[in-house]
Each structure stands twice: as C-alpha cells, then as structure tokens.
Amino acid sequence: MKKFLLIILFLVSSRVLACDCDPPDITEKFVQSEFVADVTIIKIYPNEKNERGYKADIKINKLYKGEPLKSVHVYGRSDHKFQSSCDIFIPVDTQLIAYARKNKNGNYGIGMCSGLLYLNGTTPQRKKREVEILEMFKSKEIDFTDKISYREKGTLREKLDQFRGIKLKKNYGFYQITFSSDLEIKSVEQISGFGTPIDKNLMEILYTTEWTSSDKGIKDKVPENSKFLIGIYYYKAEKENPGFLSQFYH
C-alpha cells in the first residue's frame, strides 16, 4: 500500500511539474520577445539558491531585434538536474537563435517554451528558412513588441482552400494587421509577399478575418492601433497532394 501511494504521489508531482506549452509560431515568438539574436553560449554560472534558472554569458553573432546583451537567463539548472520537463541545460559553445523575454526581475529569459532554434551541426531546410525570415524582418525594420495573444476565429483555413493546387516560387508571405481597440481590422499591409495578384487576394482575405485576444485576463480588448504579424506559408505538392497555402508554420 505504501509503495502504491508513493507511485501515485510521483505521478501527481510529475504532472504538476510537466511542461505545458505549444511550440510558438515564428511570428509569435519574434513579436513577443524583446531580444532576438544568433548567439553562442560562452560561459554559464551556477544557479543561485532557490533560483529556477541560471545566468549564461553570450556572444552575439547577429542581432535581429532589441539592444545588445552580454548575458541571458536560462530557465533550467546549470548542474544538469531537472526539476520539471520545462528545465533545459545549454552547454558552452552552443550556437542558437535566442528569443528572450524580459521577466519581472529584469532578466532576459530563454527556455523550453520560448522557441529556441539550435544551429550547431547540420542545418536542415527548416532552420535555413527561419534564419532567412529573421533576416527579412531585420531588413524591413520589423522590431515592435506586443505580448498580447491573438487568435483567428477559424475561418482563414477555409478561405485559403481556394489556393489548393497553386504553384509558387516563394515559400512564405508576411502581412501586418492593425487593429482598433475592439479588434476590428483597420488595415492590412504587405511586409514580404508572393507577388501580385496573390498578395492582393491574400490581403483582401485577411481583411475579412475575425480575431480574439487575451492579455493578462483582458479578453478581446487591445490598445488602439495594436499590430499583429501573420505569416502565410506555401507548401509544395508532394505525391498526390497538391500545393497549398496555410497560416501554420511547419
């Protein structure tokens, strides 16, 4: 009986400590971060007492957003021990894209849920595409930060079905939506598109979408002229599946 209770307690505690976060879209993690850069970890420090994170000094290889930093706060343990499935350890000499948010202590934190992109070793096409998109954001001077969570109400996927079977040379297009305080769309601006007339059609579609928002318990109310960055991604035909456009980043 005692052994059974210990197992139950272990399962409950494990569930409490489980990491519960969905992988963020590239636009979401970019816009919600104050600092985005290609960095290399050059030194790590032991966790301070009762601190759920440790300091790591960095070398910036390429800054995409924010002011230069000398260190970041890594949510995890420097001794390789893990108190939850969200804890991470990043060794010295690791190169990665760091998406860092400023926490209540003034530290710029990175962790399992912030959408890190590790660059050591081989560089598959998905990594190359993400770096290419970051380069484009920098060239277009996209640097605003907005912590509000936006969600489209679910009609965009159906509206994009009209492009099934399309053939395009470019893999993505990005568009900036500007909202009024009640989430009515005021404007849609092309940041980097596929080319006319596809972009004109896509912007007309985006203008008809409806959205919800959440910000620290406040629902469907945002500051006037709040901006949201949305990506539309092209996926080439594979076998019997035709090419298509999607708002989901894979």
C-alpha positions as a Markdown table, in Angstrom:
| # | Residue | x | y | z |
|---|---|---|---|---|
| 1 | Met | 0.0 | 0.0 | 0.0 |
| 2 | Lys | 2.8 | 2.4 | 0.9 |
| 3 | Lys | 4.6 | 1.7 | -2.4 |
| 4 | Phe | 1.3 | 2.3 | -4.3 |
| 5 | Leu | 0.9 | 5.7 | -2.6 |
| 6 | Leu | 4.4 | 6.7 | -3.4 |
| 7 | Ile | 3.8 | 5.9 | -7.1 |
| 8 | Ile | 0.6 | 8.0 | -7.0 |
| 9 | Leu | 2.4 | 10.9 | -5.4 |
| 10 | Phe | 5.2 | 10.6 | -8.0 |
| 11 | Leu | 2.7 | 10.7 | -10.9 |
| 12 | Val | 0.8 | 13.7 | -9.4 |
| 13 | Ser | 4.0 | 15.7 | -8.8 |
| 14 | Ser | 5.3 | 14.8 | -12.3 |
| 15 | Arg | 2.0 | 16.0 | -13.8 |
| 16 | Val | 2.3 | 19.3 | -11.8 |
| 17 | Leu | 5.8 | 19.8 | -13.0 |
| 18 | Ala | 5.1 | 18.8 | -16.6 |
| 19 | Cys | 6.0 | 21.4 | -19.2 |
| 20 | Asp | 2.8 | 22.6 | -20.9 |
| 21 | Cys | 3.4 | 24.9 | -23.9 |
| 22 | Asp | 2.7 | 24.7 | -27.6 |
| 23 | Pro | 5.6 | 25.4 | -29.9 |
| 24 | Pro | 5.2 | 29.1 | -30.8 |
| 25 | Asp | 4.9 | 30.3 | -34.4 |
| 26 | Ile | 7.9 | 32.3 | -35.6 |
| 27 | Thr | 5.9 | 35.5 | -35.8 |
| 28 | Glu | 4.5 | 34.9 | -32.3 |
| 29 | Lys | 7.9 | 34.3 | -30.7 |
| 30 | Phe | 9.5 | 37.2 | -32.6 |
| 31 | Val | 6.9 | 39.8 | -31.8 |
| 32 | Gln | 6.6 | 38.8 | -28.1 |
| 33 | Ser | 10.3 | 38.8 | -27.5 |
| 34 | Glu | 12.3 | 41.9 | -26.6 |
| 35 | Phe | 15.6 | 40.3 | -27.8 |
| 36 | Val | 16.2 | 38.1 | -30.8 |
| 37 | Ala | 19.7 | 37.1 | -31.9 |
| 38 | Asp | 22.0 | 34.4 | -33.2 |
| 39 | Val | 24.2 | 33.8 | -30.1 |
| 40 | Thr | 26.8 | 31.5 | -28.8 |
| 41 | Ile | 26.9 | 30.5 | -25.1 |
| 42 | Ile | 30.4 | 31.3 | -23.8 |
| 43 | Lys | 30.0 | 30.9 | -20.0 |
| 44 | Ile | 27.5 | 29.5 | -17.6 |
| 45 | Tyr | 27.0 | 30.2 | -13.9 |
| 46 | Pro | 25.6 | 28.0 | -11.1 |
| 47 | Asn | 22.0 | 28.5 | -10.1 |
| 48 | Glu | 21.7 | 30.9 | -7.1 |
| 49 | Lys | 19.9 | 29.4 | -4.1 |
| 50 | Asn | 16.2 | 28.6 | -4.9 |
| 51 | Glu | 16.6 | 30.2 | -8.3 |
| 52 | Arg | 14.8 | 28.4 | -11.2 |
| 53 | Gly | 17.3 | 29.5 | -13.8 |
| 54 | Tyr | 20.9 | 30.3 | -14.3 |
| 55 | Lys | 22.9 | 33.1 | -16.0 |
| 56 | Ala | 24.7 | 32.4 | -19.3 |
| 57 | Asp | 27.1 | 34.8 | -20.9 |
| 58 | Ile | 26.7 | 35.1 | -24.7 |
| 59 | Lys | 28.5 | 36.3 | -27.8 |
| 60 | Ile | 26.1 | 37.9 | -30.3 |
| 61 | Asn | 26.8 | 36.7 | -33.9 |
| 62 | Lys | 23.8 | 38.5 | -35.4 |
| 63 | Leu | 21.3 | 40.8 | -33.7 |
| 64 | Tyr | 17.8 | 40.7 | -35.1 |
| 65 | Lys | 15.8 | 42.7 | -32.5 |
| 66 | Gly | 16.5 | 44.6 | -29.3 |
| 67 | Glu | 19.5 | 46.0 | -27.7 |
| 68 | Pro | 22.8 | 44.0 | -27.4 |
| 69 | Leu | 23.0 | 41.8 | -24.3 |
| 70 | Lys | 26.0 | 40.3 | -22.6 |
| 71 | Ser | 24.1 | 37.5 | -20.9 |
| 72 | Val | 20.7 | 35.8 | -20.7 |
| 73 | His | 18.8 | 33.9 | -18.1 |
| 74 | Val | 18.2 | 30.2 | -18.9 |
| 75 | Tyr | 15.2 | 28.6 | -17.3 |
| 76 | Gly | 16.7 | 25.3 | -16.0 |
| 77 | Arg | 19.7 | 24.1 | -14.0 |
| 78 | Ser | 23.4 | 24.5 | -14.7 |
| 79 | Asp | 24.1 | 21.2 | -12.9 |
| 80 | His | 22.1 | 19.2 | -15.5 |
| 81 | Lys | 19.5 | 18.3 | -12.9 |
| 82 | Phe | 15.8 | 18.7 | -13.9 |
| 83 | Gln | 13.0 | 19.8 | -11.5 |
| 84 | Ser | 10.5 | 19.8 | -14.4 |
| 85 | Ser | 10.2 | 18.8 | -18.0 |
| 86 | Cys | 10.5 | 22.6 | -18.8 |
| 87 | Asp | 14.0 | 22.8 | -17.4 |
| 88 | Ile | 16.8 | 23.0 | -20.0 |
| 89 | Phe | 20.6 | 23.0 | -19.9 |
| 90 | Ile | 22.5 | 24.7 | -22.7 |
| 91 | Pro | 26.2 | 23.8 | -22.8 |
| 92 | Val | 29.1 | 26.3 | -23.5 |
| 93 | Asp | 29.8 | 26.7 | -27.3 |
| 94 | Thr | 26.2 | 26.1 | -28.2 |
| 95 | Gln | 25.0 | 28.3 | -31.1 |
| 96 | Leu | 21.3 | 29.1 | -31.3 |
| 97 | Ile | 18.7 | 31.7 | -32.1 |
| 98 | Ala | 17.6 | 33.1 | -28.7 |
| 99 | Tyr | 14.1 | 34.5 | -28.4 |
| 100 | Ala | 14.3 | 36.3 | -25.0 |
| 101 | Arg | 11.6 | 38.0 | -23.0 |
| 102 | Lys | 12.2 | 40.3 | -20.1 |
| 103 | Asn | 10.9 | 38.8 | -16.8 |
| 104 | Lys | 9.8 | 40.5 | -13.6 |
| 105 | Asn | 13.3 | 40.6 | -12.3 |
| 106 | Gly | 14.6 | 42.5 | -15.3 |
| 107 | Asn | 16.4 | 39.4 | -16.8 |
| 108 | Tyr | 16.1 | 38.4 | -20.4 |
| 109 | Gly | 14.9 | 34.8 | -20.2 |
| 110 | Ile | 15.0 | 31.9 | -22.6 |
| 111 | Gly | 13.6 | 28.4 | -22.1 |
| 112 | Met | 11.8 | 25.4 | -23.4 |
| 113 | Cys | 8.7 | 27.4 | -24.3 |
| 114 | Ser | 10.4 | 30.5 | -25.9 |
| 115 | Gly | 11.0 | 28.8 | -29.2 |
| 116 | Leu | 14.8 | 28.3 | -29.3 |
| 117 | Leu | 16.4 | 27.3 | -32.6 |
| 118 | Tyr | 19.7 | 25.4 | -32.2 |
| 119 | Leu | 22.2 | 26.0 | -35.0 |
| 120 | Asn | 25.0 | 23.6 | -34.2 |
| 121 | Gly | 25.6 | 20.7 | -36.5 |
| 122 | Thr | 23.6 | 20.2 | -39.7 |
| 123 | Thr | 21.3 | 22.9 | -40.9 |
| 124 | Pro | 18.1 | 21.4 | -42.4 |
| 125 | Gln | 15.9 | 23.4 | -44.7 |
| 126 | Arg | 13.5 | 24.5 | -41.8 |
| 127 | Lys | 16.4 | 26.1 | -39.9 |
| 128 | Lys | 17.6 | 27.9 | -43.1 |
| 129 | Arg | 14.1 | 29.2 | -43.7 |
| 130 | Glu | 13.7 | 30.5 | -40.2 |
| 131 | Val | 17.0 | 32.4 | -40.4 |
| 132 | Glu | 16.1 | 33.7 | -43.8 |
| 133 | Ile | 12.8 | 35.0 | -42.3 |
| 134 | Leu | 14.7 | 36.7 | -39.5 |
| 135 | Glu | 17.0 | 38.4 | -42.0 |
| 136 | Met | 13.9 | 39.7 | -43.8 |
| 137 | Phe | 12.4 | 41.0 | -40.6 |
| 138 | Lys | 15.6 | 42.9 | -39.9 |
| 139 | Ser | 15.8 | 44.3 | -43.5 |
| 140 | Lys | 12.2 | 45.5 | -43.2 |
| 141 | Glu | 12.9 | 47.0 | -39.7 |
| 142 | Ile | 10.2 | 45.0 | -38.0 |
| 143 | Asp | 11.0 | 45.5 | -34.3 |
| 144 | Phe | 7.8 | 46.1 | -32.4 |
| 145 | Thr | 7.0 | 44.1 | -29.3 |
| 146 | Asp | 3.4 | 43.0 | -28.3 |
| 147 | Lys | 2.7 | 40.4 | -25.6 |
| 148 | Ile | -1.0 | 40.1 | -26.4 |
| 149 | Ser | -2.1 | 36.7 | -27.6 |
| 150 | Tyr | -4.2 | 36.9 | -30.8 |
| 151 | Arg | -6.2 | 34.0 | -32.3 |
| 152 | Glu | -8.0 | 34.0 | -35.6 |
| 153 | Lys | -11.6 | 32.6 | -35.2 |
| 154 | Gly | -11.1 | 29.7 | -37.6 |
| 155 | Thr | -12.3 | 30.9 | -41.0 |
| 156 | Leu | -8.9 | 31.6 | -42.6 |
| 157 | Arg | -8.1 | 28.0 | -43.2 |
| 158 | Glu | -11.2 | 27.5 | -45.3 |
| 159 | Lys | -10.6 | 30.7 | -47.2 |
| 160 | Leu | -7.1 | 29.6 | -48.1 |
| 161 | Asp | -8.5 | 26.4 | -49.7 |
| 162 | Gln | -9.1 | 28.4 | -52.9 |
| 163 | Phe | -5.3 | 28.3 | -53.5 |
| 164 | Arg | -5.1 | 24.5 | -53.4 |
| 165 | Gly | -3.1 | 23.3 | -56.4 |
| 166 | Ile | -1.2 | 26.6 | -56.7 |
| 167 | Lys | 2.5 | 26.7 | -57.7 |
| 168 | Leu | 4.7 | 29.4 | -56.3 |
| 169 | Lys | 8.4 | 30.1 | -56.2 |
| 170 | Lys | 8.5 | 31.7 | -52.8 |
| 171 | Asn | 7.7 | 29.7 | -49.6 |
| 172 | Tyr | 6.2 | 32.5 | -47.4 |
| 173 | Gly | 4.5 | 35.8 | -47.3 |
| 174 | Phe | 4.1 | 38.1 | -44.2 |
| 175 | Tyr | 1.5 | 40.7 | -43.6 |
| 176 | Gln | 0.9 | 43.2 | -40.8 |
| 177 | Ile | -2.6 | 43.7 | -39.4 |
| 178 | Thr | -3.5 | 46.8 | -37.5 |
| 179 | Phe | -6.5 | 46.6 | -35.1 |
| 180 | Ser | -8.8 | 49.1 | -33.5 |
| 181 | Ser | -9.4 | 48.7 | -29.7 |
| 182 | Asp | -12.3 | 46.3 | -30.3 |
| 183 | Leu | -10.3 | 44.1 | -32.7 |
| 184 | Glu | -11.9 | 45.5 | -35.9 |
| 185 | Ile | -9.2 | 45.4 | -38.6 |
| 186 | Lys | -8.1 | 48.9 | -39.7 |
| 187 | Ser | -5.5 | 47.9 | -42.3 |
| 188 | Val | -3.5 | 45.1 | -43.7 |
| 189 | Glu | 0.0 | 45.8 | -45.0 |
| 190 | Gln | 2.3 | 43.6 | -47.0 |
| 191 | Ile | 5.7 | 43.0 | -45.4 |
| 192 | Ser | 7.0 | 40.4 | -47.8 |
| 193 | Gly | 4.7 | 38.8 | -50.3 |
| 194 | Phe | 4.4 | 36.2 | -53.0 |
| 195 | Gly | 3.8 | 38.7 | -55.8 |
| 196 | Thr | 0.7 | 40.1 | -57.4 |
| 197 | Pro | -2.1 | 39.2 | -57.8 |
| 198 | Ile | -1.7 | 36.6 | -55.0 |
| 199 | Asp | -0.8 | 39.3 | -52.4 |
| 200 | Lys | -3.8 | 41.5 | -53.3 |
| 201 | Asn | -6.1 | 38.5 | -52.9 |
| 202 | Leu | -4.5 | 37.4 | -49.6 |
| 203 | Met | -4.7 | 40.9 | -48.1 |
| 204 | Glu | -8.4 | 41.1 | -49.1 |
| 205 | Ile | -9.0 | 37.7 | -47.3 |
| 206 | Leu | -7.1 | 38.8 | -44.2 |
| 207 | Tyr | -9.1 | 42.0 | -44.0 |
| 208 | Thr | -12.3 | 39.9 | -43.7 |
| 209 | Thr | -10.9 | 37.7 | -40.8 |
| 210 | Glu | -12.1 | 38.0 | -37.2 |
| 211 | Trp | -10.0 | 37.7 | -34.2 |
| 212 | Thr | -10.0 | 37.2 | -30.4 |
| 213 | Ser | -7.3 | 38.4 | -28.0 |
| 214 | Ser | -6.1 | 37.7 | -24.4 |
| 215 | Asp | -3.8 | 39.9 | -22.4 |
| 216 | Lys | -3.4 | 39.3 | -18.6 |
| 217 | Gly | -7.1 | 38.3 | -18.2 |
| 218 | Ile | -8.4 | 41.0 | -20.5 |
| 219 | Lys | -10.3 | 39.5 | -23.4 |
| 220 | Asp | -11.0 | 41.0 | -26.8 |
| 221 | Lys | -9.8 | 44.5 | -25.9 |
| 222 | Val | -6.5 | 45.9 | -27.1 |
| 223 | Pro | -4.8 | 49.3 | -27.3 |
| 224 | Glu | -5.8 | 51.3 | -30.4 |
| 225 | Asn | -3.6 | 50.6 | -33.4 |
| 226 | Ser | -2.2 | 47.3 | -32.0 |
| 227 | Lys | -0.3 | 45.4 | -34.6 |
| 228 | Phe | -0.1 | 41.7 | -35.4 |
| 229 | Leu | 2.3 | 40.0 | -37.8 |
| 230 | Ile | 0.9 | 36.9 | -39.7 |
| 231 | Gly | 2.7 | 34.5 | -42.0 |
| 232 | Ile | 1.1 | 32.6 | -44.8 |
| 233 | Tyr | 3.2 | 29.6 | -45.9 |
| 234 | Tyr | 3.4 | 27.8 | -49.2 |
| 235 | Tyr | 3.8 | 24.0 | -49.1 |
| 236 | Lys | 4.8 | 22.4 | -52.4 |
| 237 | Ala | 2.9 | 19.5 | -53.9 |
| 238 | Glu | 4.0 | 16.1 | -52.7 |
| 239 | Lys | 3.0 | 12.9 | -54.4 |
| 240 | Glu | -0.8 | 13.0 | -54.8 |
| 241 | Asn | -1.2 | 16.1 | -52.5 |
| 242 | Pro | -1.4 | 19.4 | -54.4 |
| 243 | Gly | 0.4 | 22.6 | -53.3 |
| 244 | Phe | -1.4 | 24.7 | -50.8 |
| 245 | Leu | -1.2 | 27.8 | -48.5 |
| 246 | Ser | -1.5 | 27.7 | -44.8 |
| 247 | Gln | -1.3 | 30.0 | -41.8 |
| 248 | Phe | 0.5 | 27.3 | -39.9 |
| 249 | Tyr | 4.3 | 27.2 | -39.8 |
| 250 | His | 5.8 | 23.7 | -40.0 |
